[in-house]
Amino acid sequence: MFKKLSISALAALTLGVGSMGTAALAAEGGGHHEDIAFSFEGPFGKYDENQLQRGLKIYTQVCSSCHGLKFVPIRTLADEGGPNMPEDEVRAYAAEFMVADEASNMHLYDYDEGAARQLTENDFFPANESQNAPDLSLMAKARAAFHGPAGTGINQFFKGIGGPEHIYNILTGYTGEERVQAGVTYYENTAFDGGWIAMAPPLYGEDVEFDDGHANSLHHEAEDVAAFLMWTAEPKLMARKHAGFVGVIFLVLLSSLLYLTNKRLWKPVKKAAKEKAQA
């Protein structure tokens, strides 16, 4: 039995390594990706509140002109483990948006005069379809580069290259080269599949001034907004890590108790069998 389990485990490990290698080659074929040491990576990582607040500012002042976050409730900006903004600041931030109520979503810049109202903290971030640009709510999850065998995500654990890294590399991967094809301008990007992207460079560095005096170079801005978009896709990441850690501790304790109980129950039986064999 143990031999069969060992062979099965070895086969699974071999398949996992093979899948990891295939995924890595696929990512390399889609463009150059640089690994970034985000604070939330690893089993004990957590979001940096200041970084998330800086990323929110970059999104608001730059990215929101084309992209929305229609799946993210504004009130979550006050959550612990996230941006953790004061509630009065969250309400003030929500009031900056003017939207029109519709059956399903909030649409920015798409309302009749007189029908608009200010958002409250109980609303979601407004959608923005004015440029036919994708919504960014789940972008960090959708663009994860490595998923591992059977969707287990084990490759992210070992490689650390996922959605936030992809976003960072897209934002910093522009070469400055352009070309026009069928009336559409494309921009060369070393991280994008095919090497050319229709989105113009959104960040150049020094696009936003931070209140905490943090550096606002292109790489710093890209890292901050990538971390913020990871939070929009995984707002409960810290809670899941905590639950997993507690679960592992309980499993270890339970396994230890079961082992000791088994030893205690079978000790008299083994002793009697040994004495009988010696007689």
N, C-alpha and C positions, 0 to 999 in steps of 0.2 A: 504493500500500500504506500509506504513512504517513498519507495523507488518510483512508483507511478506519479506521485505528487511532485517529486523532484524533477522528473522529465517534463511534466506539464508546465511547471514554473519556468524551467529553462527555455522551453519553446515559446512561452508568452514573452519572456524577456527578450529573446531573439527577435520576435516579431515587433516588439516595441521599439528596439533599437533600429530595426530596419525601417519602420514607419517614420521614426525621428529623422533618420538620414534622408529619406525621400522628401519629407516636409522641408527640411533644411535646403535641399537642392531646389525645390520648387520656389522657396522664398528668394533664394539667390537669383533664380531665373527671372523673378518678377522685379528685381531691382536691388540696389545695395541698401542694407539695413544695418544700422549701428545700434548696438545694445546700450540702453540707458539704465543706470542704477536708480530707479524710482524708489521713493521711501516706502511705498505700499507693497513692494514685492517681497516674497518670502513668507514663511508661515507666521512670522512675528512682525511683519511690516505693518505700517499704518499710514493713513493719509496725513500730509502736512497741511494744517489749517491755513497757514499763511500762503502756501503755494496754491491751494484751491481758491482762495480769495483773489489772488493775483490772476489765476486762470479765468475766473469769472469776469474780472475787469477786461481782460483781453477779449474774451468771447463777446461781451456786451459792446465794446467800442469798435471791434473789428469784425468778428465772425458773424454776429447777428444781422449784419446788413444783408447777408445772403442765406444764412442757415438758421433753422429753428431748433428748439428743444421741447417739442410738444408732449413728450412723455414724462417730463420732470416737473413735479409740483414745486412751486416757488417756496413754499413753507419749509421744504427740506434743507434750504440754505442755513437754517438755524439748528439743524440736527448735530448732536455730538458725534464725532467721528467723521464729520463732513466739514464744510466751511465754518460751521459753528458761529454764524453771524448773530449779533443781537437782534431780537425780534423787531425792534423799532427800525433798524436798518433794513431788515427784510421787507417790512411794510413800505418803507420809503422806496426801496428798489422796485417793488412790484408796481407802485404808483407811477413809475416812469413810462410804463407801456400803455398805449391806447389801443384798444382792440374792439372788434364787433363780435357779439355773441352769435354763435352758430350751433347747429345741432351736435356736431362732433368735436370740432377743434376751434382754437382761437387762431385767427389769421391776421398777421401784421401787414399794414399798408394795403389792406383790401377791404375797406368798409366805406359805407356811404356817410357823408357828413351828417352829423346829428345823431348817428346810431352808435357812436363809439362811447366807451367808458374806460375808466382806469382799472387796471388789474388789481386784485387783492392778493394777499399771501396764500389764499386758499385756491387760487387759480394755478393752472399750469403755465410754464413758459410758452409764449406765443409761437405758433408755427410760422414759417416764412417760406412761401412758395413763389415769391416774386421773381426769383432767378432760376427756378426749376432746380435748385440745389438740394442735395440730400439733407434730411434731418440728421442732427448730430447726437441725438439722445443715446443711441445704442451703437454709435460708430466704433467705439473702442472695443466692443465685443464682436461686432460684425467683421472687423478687420484683423482679428487675432490671427497671427501667421501660423502658429503651431497648435494643433488640437490633440495630437497623440492618438494611440490606438483606441478604437471604439469610443471616441469622443471623451476620453477620460481627462484630458488636459494635462497629462503627465509631462508632455514636452515643454509646456510653459514653465513647469516647476524646475526643470533642468536647464532649459535654454533661456528663459526669461524674455524672449522676444515675442511680443503680442501686439494687441491693438494700440496701446499708448506709444510703443516704439515706432509702429507704422505711421501714426499721426505725426510724431516728431520728425521722422525721416522725410515724410512728404513735405512738411513745412520748411525743412532746411535743405531739401534736395534739388532746388532749382539751380540751373546752371547759367541762366540769363539768355539762353538761346531760344528763338521763337521761329515758328513757321506757320503759314496760312494754308489751310486745306479745305476746299469746298466752302470758302468764305468764313471759316472758323479759325481763330488763332489758337495755336497749341504752344505750350511751353515745355521745354525739356526739363525732365525731373528724373534724377537717378534712382529714386525710390519707387516710382510708379510703374505698374505693369506696362510694358511696351515702351517706356522711356519718355512718353509725351502725355501731357495732361491739359485739359481745357481750362482749368482754373488758374487764373493769374496768381502770382505770388501774393498771399494775403499779408505776410509779415516781412518786414525788412530790418527790424531792430529799431529800438527807440520809438516804437509805435505808441506805447502807453507809458505814462509816468506812474510809478508805484509810490504809495504813501510811506512804505517802510524803507524806501531808499534802495531796494533790491536792484541788482543789475538788470537792465532791460535790453540786452543784446538779443540778436535773432535766436540764438540757441537757448538762452534763458526763457524768452517768451514762448518759444515752441515747447519747451519742457513743461512750463507752467500750464499752458492751455491743454496739452496732452494729458496731464495729470487731472485737470478739471473734467475733461471729457471722459476719463476713466471713472471718475466718481459719478458722473451722470449715468453711466452704464451699470455701475456696481455700487450704488449708494450704501448697501448693507454689507459690504465686503468685510469690514472690521467685525461686525456682529457674527458673520459666518465663521470667520477665523476663530473667534473666541469660543463659539459653540463647538467647533471641531476640536479645539485644544482641550476643552473640558471633557468632550466625549472620549478622546484618547486617554486621558487620565483615568476616567471611570473604567474603560476597557482594561487598562493595565491592572488596576486594583481588583477588578472582577476576575481577571485571569489568574492573578496571584492567589486570591481566595479559593478559587476552584482547584488550583494545583495543590494548595495546602490541605484542603478538604479531602481531595482524592488520596493524598498520601496518608492522611489520618485514618480514613475508612479502610484502606487496603493493607495497612501495616500489620494488623493482627492476622489477616488471612495469609499474607506472605510469610509471616513468622511461623505460623502453624504448618504451612506447606514445607518450609525449610527444615523444621524439626522432624516432620514426618519422613522427609527424604533422608535425613541423617540417621534415623532409627534403623 
